């Protein structure tokens, strides 16, 4: 956590990537790794990582919301909307609503985004 709070992306990525399968099996750990990968402009690797999080934890609203963000980043707007809706259905909270709003905006559904 010290590396994360010091914004040392290389250290965070190294720690997460060297973790064994059991340590890197939670949705939260995989989502954290996806942020480190995104910061290093590895969007496809980040998306692959978060796909693993969703596959292993299909009831994780956080993993679905994160995948929605990444899908928007790579231009998969329909996929982003589907994941944002799933995240919001699993746990309606400020983050899931925000991601859903951006997904609607990306589809130019301004009236639904508000």
MARZA-311099 format. One record per residue (C-alpha): residue number from 1; y, x, z. Coordinates in Angstrom, 2 decimals. Last residue first. Example, Ala and Ser with C-alpha at 12.3 -4.5 7.8 and 13.67 -1.06 7.14 Angstrom:
REM residues 2
2:-1.06:13.67:7.14
1:-4.50:12.30:7.80
***
This chain:
REM residues 114
114:13.17:-28.98:-16.20
113:10.34:-27.63:-18.35
112:9.28:-31.10:-19.58
111:12.63:-31.81:-21.29
110:12.74:-28.28:-22.71
109:9.44:-28.53:-24.51
108:10.29:-25.62:-26.80
107:6.73:-24.27:-26.66
106:8.01:-21.20:-24.82
105:10.04:-23.53:-22.62
104:6.86:-25.39:-21.63
103:5.18:-22.10:-20.75
102:8.27:-21.03:-18.80
101:8.16:-24.25:-16.78
100:4.43:-23.82:-16.10
99:5.01:-20.29:-14.81
98:7.75:-21.56:-12.52
97:5.66:-24.49:-11.32
96:2.75:-22.17:-10.49
95:5.07:-19.83:-8.61
94:6.80:-22.55:-6.59
93:3.60:-24.31:-5.62
92:1.13:-26.81:-7.07
91:-2.26:-25.29:-6.39
90:-5.26:-25.90:-8.62
89:-3.44:-28.31:-10.94
88:-0.53:-25.88:-11.28
87:-2.86:-23.01:-12.13
86:-4.67:-25.16:-14.71
85:-1.35:-26.20:-16.30
84:-0.20:-22.60:-16.46
83:-3.53:-21.56:-17.96
82:-3.32:-24.19:-20.71
81:0.35:-23.36:-21.38
80:-0.39:-19.66:-21.73
79:-3.27:-20.37:-24.08
78:-0.97:-22.43:-26.29
77:1.71:-19.71:-26.18
76:-0.57:-16.82:-27.10
75:2.29:-14.50:-28.07
74:1.24:-11.31:-26.26
73:3.73:-11.71:-23.42
72:3.04:-15.45:-23.19
71:-0.63:-14.64:-22.65
70:0.40:-12.22:-19.92
69:2.34:-14.84:-18.00
68:-0.46:-17.39:-18.38
67:-2.97:-14.82:-17.17
66:-0.88:-14.35:-14.04
65:-0.81:-18.09:-13.40
64:-4.57:-18.27:-13.92
63:-5.22:-15.37:-11.57
62:-2.93:-16.90:-8.92
61:-4.53:-20.35:-9.27
60:-7.86:-18.77:-8.38
59:-10.53:-21.43:-8.93
58:-12.12:-19.54:-11.83
57:-12.66:-16.47:-9.67
56:-15.00:-14.14:-11.55
55:-13.96:-15.18:-15.04
54:-10.33:-15.59:-13.97
53:-10.18:-12.09:-12.47
52:-12.01:-10.58:-15.44
51:-9.46:-12.22:-17.75
50:-6.81:-10.63:-15.51
49:-8.17:-7.20:-16.35
48:-8.38:-7.95:-20.08
47:-4.78:-9.20:-20.03
46:-3.63:-6.05:-18.26
45:-5.51:-3.91:-20.79
44:-3.84:-5.87:-23.60
43:-0.41:-5.45:-22.00
42:-0.65:-1.70:-21.42
41:3.11:-1.16:-21.20
40:2.74:1.10:-18.11
39:4.33:-1.66:-16.03
38:1.77:-4.02:-17.53
37:-1.08:-1.84:-16.30
36:0.33:-1.78:-12.77
35:0.76:-5.57:-12.86
34:-2.82:-6.02:-14.14
33:-4.12:-3.84:-11.31
32:-2.49:-6.16:-8.78
31:-4.08:-9.19:-10.49
30:-7.47:-7.46:-10.28
29:-7.00:-6.74:-6.58
28:-5.87:-10.33:-5.88
27:-8.78:-11.85:-7.81
26:-11.22:-9.93:-5.67
25:-13.90:-7.71:-7.18
24:-12.12:-4.39:-7.17
23:-13.53:-3.18:-3.87
22:-17.05:-4.29:-4.82
21:-16.83:-2.66:-8.24
20:-15.74:0.68:-6.83
19:-12.11:1.63:-6.65
18:-11.12:4.41:-9.04
17:-9.11:2.05:-11.25
16:-7.25:0.58:-8.30
15:-6.39:3.93:-6.76
14:-5.34:5.46:-10.06
13:-3.23:2.44:-11.00
12:-1.48:2.49:-7.63
11:-0.88:6.25:-7.86
10:0.50:5.99:-11.39
9:2.67:3.02:-10.46
8:4.43:4.77:-7.60
7:6.86:1.96:-6.73
6:7.23:3.30:-3.17
5:5.94:-0.03:-1.81
4:2.91:0.21:-4.09
3:2.15:3.83:-3.19
2:2.37:2.94:0.50
1:0.00:0.00:0.00
***
